[in-house]
Amino acid sequence: MSETLSPREVFTKLLDGIGGGRFAELADLYAEDAVVEIVFAPVGPRRFEGRSVIRERFMELATSVPVELTPVNVVIRETDDPEVIINEWNHQVRHRATGRTYTAANIQVLRVRDGLIVSSRDYHDHLALAVAGGNLPQLVEALDGN
């Protein structure tokens, strides 16, 4: 019988998968009815409900992300709720085509139950990611409503 992963272990697997570009396997870390909120997403949906929707989002990222993300300065904070951890880290971002590099800050509040993520509130530096990905003009256009 396999042992249930702790919230810290689940987060570590999630971050390792993102850093390794293994987006296709990340949805398996989420509960069937998980909810992910990307609180400061400047455009597009900010809430994803259900593992199948989360899987679609990760598959979209797997084919559209032009950057490599290397997590650094990772801090995992435990809370008085054993299911909840707060994670802080930076991504060293490198654009594959241009070689440009940036640092993007991240905070995530993660609830893990029975070894699966049931909810996640994600706070990412979307501006740094847009700049690193060469998508700043598209972001400005989207924000302008065009």
Buried (B, 14 or more C-beta within 10 A) or exposed (E): EEEEBBBBEBBBBBBEBBBEEEBBEBBEBBBEEBBBBBEEBBEEEEEBEBBEBBBEBBBEBBEEBEBBBBBEEEEBEEEEEEBBBBBBBBBBBBBEEEEBEBEBEBBBBBBBBEBBBBBBBBBBBBBBBBBBBBBEEEBEEBEEEE
